[in-house]
Amino acid sequence: MADRHPLFKPLIFVGGLIFGFGLGFSQMARPEVVLNFLQFEDFGLVFVMFGAAIVSGIAFALLPRIRDRAPLTGDTYERRLKPFDRNVLIGGAIFGVGWGLSGICPGAAYASLGVGNVTILWALAGMFVGAYVQGYWRSRSTNAAPATAGAD
Amino acid sequence: MVTDPVLLQAVAELFPNGISRYAVGGLLVGLGTVVIYVGTGIPAGASTFLESTLSYVSDQSRFQQYVGSRDWRLVFTAGIILGGLAFAATVQSGLITSALYEPGSTGQLYEVAGVTLWKTDVQPWRLFLGGILVGIGTRIGKGCTSGHGVCGVGSASRTSIVGVLTFLTVAIGTAQIVAALGVSP
């Protein structure tokens, strides 16, 4: 990782900036707005996720046809495909309860801190606790399983 | 096309804040993802940051697989936080005015050094307990709203589409139950 292109991290940073600005602009960084959506009081939030997925979808479909490898990493352009198993349903359901209770998901939580929402530190602390608990448990129960290097 | 005023009104009630601010915000979120993908080939999600950052402080084997990506994930997350701050310092502070932005529809506004900041009214116990479940669920479920929802759905990944339908359905059910129990905000 030491020999990565010098622009690798600056580009990631700029991408993060735009990503966070978009979450602020869309108001998705406000838990209340997410909760209003989940309670069917404002369906506008659908446009955040699908708007974003359409933009990324166009890039994911076009880039592999335009060029072979990404300039800063030399990696081939691949789509984000993860194997399906029961964990997708179990984890998705647990995440769903958490999202429905708090109105907060990881990306929006980071952006929420940026817009001044210091109360969100409760959610961030909770996320680290939760991620640690599952990591502790899985380190013990699936030590023999092969590690998949995901990029999500 | 014939415009039916009753239908138009029904649609307007579904979108009390219009759709423009959501669509513009969503396009920017997508653009951020695309900028990273074009340069690096990485379809970045936000939730792996939790585990990759834990690898700095914990030697549990589960976290060690993210050692190679933890540095740039930290940079990505710092970018997201500062992107939110950039929004606060411009649009939220009124430096850039946009008809799409409403200042005080939820939460509380406050000011620090000329920058208008915003704070939620949602109760800390909801955020903390919800956060724990989000931390467990996104990691077991292989992604969150950005990993599955933006990059996965954008990749037309069946796993991600099923993942999104799962967490969206459960979240709607949970939010409805919590509201029905009278918890607010």
Interface residues (C-beta under 8 A of the other chain):
Chain A: M1 L7 F8 K9 L11 I12 F13 V14 G15 G16 L17 I18 F19 G20 F21 G22 L23 G24 F25 S26 Q27 M28 A29 R30 P31 E32 V33 L35 L38 Q39 F40 E41 D42 F43 G44 L45 V46 F47 V48 M49 F50 G51 A52 A53 I54 V55 S56 G57 A59 F60 L63 R69 A70 P71 L72 T73 D75 T76 Y77 E78 R79 R80 L81 K82 P83 F84 N87 V88 L89 I90 G91 G92 A93 I94 F95 G96 V97 G98 W99 G100 L101 S102 G103 I104 C105 P106 G107 A108 A109 Y110 A111 S112 L113 G114 V115 G116 N117 V118 T119 I120 W122 A123 L124 A125 G126 M127 F128 V129 G130 A131 Y132 V133 Q134 G135 Y136 R138 S139 T142 N143 A147 T148 A149 G150 A151 D152
Chain B: L14 F15 P16 N17 G18 I19 R21 Y22 A23 V24 G25 G26 L27 L28 V29 G30 L31 G32 T33 V34 V35 I36 Y37 V38 G39 T40 G41 I42 P43 A44 G45 A46 S47 T48 F49 L50 E51 T53 L54 S58 Q60 S61 R62 F63 Q65 G68 S69 D71 W72 V75 F76 T77 A78 G79 I80 I81 L82 G83 G84 L85 A86 F87 A88 V91 Q92 L100 Y101 T106 G107 Y110 V112 V115 T116 L117 W118 K119 T120 D121 V122 P124 W125 R126 L127 F128 L129 G130 G131 I132 L133 V134 G135 I136 G137 T138 R139 I140 G141 K142 G143 C144 T145 S146 G147 H148 G149 V150 C151 G152 V153 G154 S155 A156 S157 R158 T159 S160 V162 G163 V164 T166 F167 L168 T169 V170 A171 I172 G173 T174 A175 Q176 V178 A179 P185
